[in-house]
Amino acid sequence: MSNYLTNNPAQMADAFKALANPNRVQIFLQLLRCCEPGTVCDTSDVSSCCVGDLGEDLDIAASTLSHHIKELSRAGLIETARRGQHVECWVNREHVASLAAFFRLDQHLNKSGVTP
């Protein structure tokens, strides 16, 4: 199991809270799809999207989009960087790997001595 998960369950809970909003889930999924379909993103070659592009498919105000981006970033799920007038954001792949490890039921069962 990931050290991130075992060392900081409060941060994991923050990630789940951030993803409890349907608009944030949609934004997060759009960011996960920034890579070419059928390819795996290399974390050394971070693919990013401009915040303005993320809001195109959502029927929300720009200020609401900004708030959702801030919450996803605060939870550690995404990272952002200003590039001139644009703000780019991308998925924090390390944190997503921690979330994936959390949902690997066999790891939890094996650690507790229960067999699946």
ChimeraX attribute file (.defattr): number of C-alpha atoms within 10 A of each C-alpha:
attribute: neighborCount
match mode: 1-to-1
recipient: residues
	/A:1	14
	/A:2	14
	/A:3	8
	/A:4	17
	/A:5	18
	/A:6	12
	/A:7	10
	/A:8	10
	/A:9	11
	/A:10	12
	/A:11	16
	/A:12	21
	/A:13	13
	/A:14	17
	/A:15	21
	/A:16	15
	/A:17	13
	/A:18	23
	/A:19	20
	/A:20	11
	/A:21	11
	/A:22	10
	/A:23	17
	/A:24	18
	/A:25	15
	/A:26	16
	/A:27	20
	/A:28	21
	/A:29	12
	/A:30	18
	/A:31	21
	/A:32	19
	/A:33	17
	/A:34	15
	/A:35	16
	/A:36	9
	/A:37	8
	/A:38	7
	/A:39	8
	/A:40	9
	/A:41	16
	/A:42	10
	/A:43	11
	/A:44	6
	/A:45	7
	/A:46	14
	/A:47	18
	/A:48	20
	/A:49	20
	/A:50	17
	/A:51	20
	/A:52	13
	/A:53	11
	/A:54	18
	/A:55	19
	/A:56	10
	/A:57	10
	/A:58	13
	/A:59	10
	/A:60	11
	/A:61	10
	/A:62	14
	/A:63	9
	/A:64	13
	/A:65	20
	/A:66	13
	/A:67	13
	/A:68	20
	/A:69	23
	/A:70	16
	/A:71	19
	/A:72	24
	/A:73	19
	/A:74	15
	/A:75	21
	/A:76	20
	/A:77	24
	/A:78	22
	/A:79	18
	/A:80	19
	/A:81	12
	/A:82	10
	/A:83	9
	/A:84	6
	/A:85	6
	/A:86	12
	/A:87	14
	/A:88	18
	/A:89	21
	/A:90	22
	/A:91	26
	/A:92	18
	/A:93	18
	/A:94	14
	/A:95	20
	/A:96	16
	/A:97	13
	/A:98	17
	/A:99	18
	/A:100	12
	/A:101	17
	/A:102	18
	/A:103	11
	/A:104	11
	/A:105	10
	/A:106	14
	/A:107	16
	/A:108	16
	/A:109	12
	/A:110	11
	/A:111	10
	/A:112	9
	/A:113	9
	/A:114	10
	/A:115	10
	/A:116	9
